[in-house]
């Protein structure tokens, strides 16, 4: 169950001590009330630092995801052009200088697939052996 830290009601003379927080579940009526009021509660500095670090992590995750998407689209576009369009271009055209010979269009994915299946099989075998040792 997710917990939400909510400050206790206290007088302004009390110090802002993190021990003055109670754990409130996200589904509680008090949390929903605070959420509908636009979260008018004042949060301690630690809460805002935590939100900032989470936002920075989310931003880093988005950047990595964007980078992986761009790389994947580039490889897909290159391979598609190489395999589908290039055979219809004259063999003495300068564009052929930027691509490997056509044999590699089959050899490279075949080698990558065999390598991937090998590592996957070794990993599954390792996990199965490790789980049998725990039960024995």
C-alpha positions in Angstrom: 0.0 0.0 0.0 1.3 3.4 -0.9 1.9 5.8 1.9 1.7 9.6 1.9 3.5 11.8 4.4 1.2 14.4 5.8 2.2 17.1 8.3 0.5 17.1 11.6 -1.4 20.2 12.5 0.8 22.1 14.9 1.3 25.6 16.1 3.7 27.9 14.3 6.0 27.9 17.3 6.9 24.2 16.8 10.0 23.5 14.7 9.7 21.8 11.4 10.8 18.3 12.5 10.3 15.3 10.2 9.2 13.2 13.1 6.0 15.3 13.1 4.7 13.4 10.0 2.1 10.7 10.0 1.7 8.0 7.4 -1.5 8.4 5.5 -2.5 5.9 2.8 -3.1 7.5 -0.6 -6.7 6.3 -0.7 -7.7 7.9 2.6 -10.3 10.6 2.8 -7.8 13.1 4.2 -5.5 12.6 1.3 -8.3 13.0 -1.2 -9.4 16.2 0.6 -5.9 17.6 0.5 -5.5 16.6 -3.2 -8.8 18.3 -4.1 -7.8 21.5 -2.3 -4.7 21.7 -4.5 -2.4 20.4 -1.9 -2.4 23.6 0.1 -0.4 22.0 2.9 3.0 23.3 3.4 5.6 20.6 2.9 9.0 20.5 4.5 12.1 21.1 2.4 12.9 17.3 2.4 9.7 16.7 0.5 10.5 19.2 -2.3 14.0 17.8 -2.6 12.6 14.3 -3.0 10.2 15.5 -5.7 13.1 17.2 -7.5 15.3 14.1 -7.4 12.4 12.0 -8.8 11.8 14.5 -11.5 15.6 14.5 -12.4 15.5 10.7 -12.5 12.4 10.8 -14.7 14.1 13.2 -17.0 17.1 11.0 -17.3 14.9 8.0 -18.0 13.1 10.0 -20.8 16.5 11.0 -22.3 17.7 7.4 -22.4 14.4 6.3 -23.8 14.5 9.0 -26.5 18.1 8.1 -27.3 17.3 4.4 -27.7 14.3 5.2 -29.8 16.4 7.3 -32.2 19.1 4.6 -32.4 16.5 1.9 -33.1 14.8 4.1 -35.8 18.1 4.8 -37.4 19.1 1.1 -37.6 15.6 0.2 -38.9 15.7 2.9 -41.6 19.3 2.0 -42.7 18.5 -1.7 -42.9 15.2 -1.1 -44.7 16.8 1.1 -47.2 19.7 -1.3 -47.6 17.5 -4.4 -48.2 14.4 -3.0 -49.9 15.4 0.0 -51.9 19.1 -0.5 -52.7 18.6 -3.5 -55.0 16.6 -1.3 -57.4 19.4 1.3 -57.6 22.0 0.9 -60.3 25.1 -0.8 -59.0 27.5 1.9 -60.1 25.6 4.6 -58.2 27.6 6.4 -55.5 25.0 5.5 -52.8 26.3 1.9 -52.8 29.5 3.2 -51.2 27.6 3.8 -47.9 26.4 0.2 -47.6 28.0 -3.2 -47.1 27.5 -5.9 -49.7 24.1 -7.5 -49.8 25.3 -10.8 -48.3 25.8 -9.1 -45.0 22.1 -8.1 -44.9 21.5 -11.8 -44.1 24.7 -12.7 -42.2 24.6 -9.8 -39.6 20.9 -10.4 -38.4 21.5 -14.1 -38.4 24.6 -13.8 -36.3 22.8 -11.3 -34.0 19.8 -13.6 -33.6 22.0 -16.7 -32.8 24.0 -14.7 -30.3 20.8 -13.4 -28.6 19.3 -16.8 -28.4 22.5 -18.3 -27.0 22.8 -15.7 -24.2 19.0 -16.1 -23.5 19.4 -19.9 -23.2 22.4 -19.6 -20.9 20.6 -17.1 -18.7 17.5 -19.2 -18.4 19.6 -22.3 -17.7 21.5 -20.4 -15.0 18.3 -19.2 -13.4 16.8 -22.7 -13.4 19.9 -24.3 -11.9 20.1 -21.6 -9.3 16.4 -22.0 -8.3 16.9 -25.8 -8.0 19.8 -25.3 -5.6 17.7 -23.1 -3.4 14.9 -25.7 -3.1 17.3 -28.6 -2.5 
